[in-house]
């Protein structure tokens, strides 16, 4: 075998390896650029999400305050119902006394009329 064709083939192969290396380096640089862009975009997305979640937390805080206000109002309404129930109990008691007096007077009047003659 002639050493010249082998050297030419090796030189051609070395040139191909150099080109492959350059292309791989180019791809590596592109991937680094894409990674930097993606990190930047993810960072921006993270900031947007953090700000939006903070807004959602504020809104939930406002809703919690509103529910607390509503709970206080229901407590006041319950207290009013208790007061009204007490008043009705007093009215019922007075009504029972009145009915007792009327029935007692009526029975006394009837008995007086019956036994008077």
C-alpha atoms as one frame of an Amber mdcrd trajectory, in Angstrom:
protein
   0.000   0.000   0.000   1.034   3.449  -0.777   1.379   5.753   2.270   0.172
   8.795   0.341  -3.438   7.727  -0.030  -3.518   6.771   3.635  -2.151  10.168
   4.674  -4.672  11.903   2.425  -7.478   9.868   3.921  -6.253  10.599   7.456
  -5.979  14.300   6.632  -9.469  14.226   5.178 -10.719  12.397   8.293  -8.980
  14.918  10.584 -10.594  17.753   8.624 -13.967  16.080   9.023 -13.370  15.740
  12.778 -12.453  19.427  12.974 -15.654  20.341  11.128 -17.703  18.067  13.410
 -16.041  19.682  16.423 -16.809  23.180  15.103 -20.406  22.244  14.421 -20.750
  20.715  17.884 -19.282  23.889  19.391 -21.738  25.935  17.318 -24.621  23.769
  18.538 -23.288  24.117  22.095 -23.245  27.916  21.768 -26.760  27.896  20.364
 -27.966  25.684  23.204 -26.298  28.020  25.717 -28.069  30.977  24.102 -31.389
  29.117  24.159 -30.791  28.189  27.804 -30.083  31.809  28.722 -33.197  32.982
  26.884 -35.304  30.297  28.551 -33.890  31.144  31.986 -34.711  34.786  31.348
 -38.210  33.943  30.212 -38.753  31.549  33.114 -37.519  34.247  35.463 -40.014
  36.708  33.993 -42.758  34.086  34.166 -41.871  33.395  37.789 -42.096  37.100
  38.623 -45.461  37.371  36.888 -46.760  34.297  38.709 -45.487  35.558  42.060
 -47.182  38.925  41.544 -50.437  37.290  40.431 -50.414  34.886  43.376 -49.808
  37.850  45.677 -52.866  39.523  44.148 -54.898  36.334  44.633 -53.729  36.169
  48.261 -54.856  39.776  48.774 -58.245  38.995  47.294 -58.633  35.941  49.533
 -57.671  38.122  52.485 -60.391  40.591  51.531 -62.878  37.732  51.199 -61.887
  36.427  54.639 -62.560  39.876  56.101 -65.938  39.993  54.387 -66.859  36.556
  55.734 -65.780  37.660  59.206 -68.089  40.683  58.880 -70.930  38.447  57.731
 -70.297  36.096  60.662 -70.522  39.046  63.065 -73.794  40.112  61.484 -75.216
  36.600  61.893 -74.187  36.641  65.556 -76.085  39.920  66.004 -79.118  38.480
  64.207 -79.013  35.404  66.445 -78.918  37.681  69.499 -81.936  39.565  68.185
 -83.824  36.282  67.704 -83.006  35.300  71.280 -84.387  38.653  72.461 -87.527
  38.204  70.367 -87.988  34.655  71.721 -87.745  36.022  75.271 -90.362  38.661
  74.493 -92.714  36.047  73.023 -92.201  33.892  76.113 -93.204  36.881  78.268
 -96.250  37.528  76.077 -97.223  33.829  76.268 -96.946  33.906  80.036 -99.083
  37.056  80.304-101.618  35.610  77.869-101.899  32.429  79.967-102.486  34.561
  83.067-105.146  36.575  81.235-106.892  33.406  80.008-106.759  32.038  83.558
-108.309  35.213  84.945-111.042  35.269  82.291-111.882  31.587  82.780-111.794
  31.993  86.559-114.071  35.016  86.432-116.423  33.282  83.994-116.648  30.152
  86.168-117.216  32.271  89.278-119.958  34.245  87.541-121.693  31.078  86.289
-121.473  29.410  89.686-122.816  32.543  91.364-125.775  32.602  88.976-126.464
  28.872  89.376-126.231  28.779  93.150-127.880  32.128  93.801-131.374  30.852
  93.183
